[in-house]
Amino acid sequence: MSKRYKERPGVILNKPFATLVVALDTSGSISTEELEVFVSELKHIARNGNRIYVIQCDYEIQDVQLFRGKIDKIKGRGGTSFIPVFEYVEKRRREMMVDGIIYFTDSFGDAPKTTTIPTLWVLTYGNKRPAEFGWSCELPPVEEYVTK
């Protein structure tokens, strides 16, 4: 036992985590099944100890909450614009201490031309990212997705 440390040297006492904004496209073009997949993936992201702010947005922001393991109600179901999420995060980035945005979407909507926030577009099957910035990955078809 070390006099300098309460535990053994090299033991990590605080688990590091990221602060992320997970934006859910809740527009009418997203099916209920796709929303279930989005929420399932959100739960997996949260299991790693990340602090997550969930923003539900269709053509405007419908809800912002700190994720506590579940989403009670999906709000929106109108048209689509990604711009409100990026404007919201840009204005509050310092106070929220956001490390990045993960945006679940089918990619049908208006996107900003650029952003300084690292962005991952998680797209429904067969779609391309709606903006030139960021990275993208594609979910498998809903029929192949198995939730437990």
Buried (B, 14 or more C-beta within 10 A) or exposed (E): EEEEEEEEEEEEEEEEEBBBBBBBBBBEBBEEEBBBBBBEBBBEBBEEEBBBBBBBBBBEBBBBEEBEEEBEEBBBEEBBBBBBBBEBBEEBBEEBEBBBBBBBBBBBBEBBEEBEBBBBBBBBBEBEBBBEBBEBEBBEEBEEBEEE
